Amino acid sequence: MLRAERQVSRRHLAEALGVHYQTVGYLERGEYSPSLHLALSIARYFEVPVEVVFSTEPFPRIGHEPS
């Protein structure tokens, strides 16, 4: 969500983080858990606390109204 809001391409983010662009896709789909170093690097890149980007609880779906 942050990446899309800030109009950063997967490829650009991957280059800034030193990872393959497919890794960014895996992270976004929840198919890969990042190392602590990578999680902190992503948070630093977006200038937000790591909890804004990663959580042990699933994030609610966008556009989903709570019941």
C-alpha angles and dihedrals in degrees: 000000000000091000093052094044091053093042095238116154121229089242094052093048091047092051091049090051097041095240135115114273090238088062089064090053092049090051093049092051093046092243093122133040112215126229115255089254092054093045091052091045091054092049091048091049091055092038094234134117113273089245089066090061103032135031138168088229121068115258115240115257116263112259092016113132115215114246 
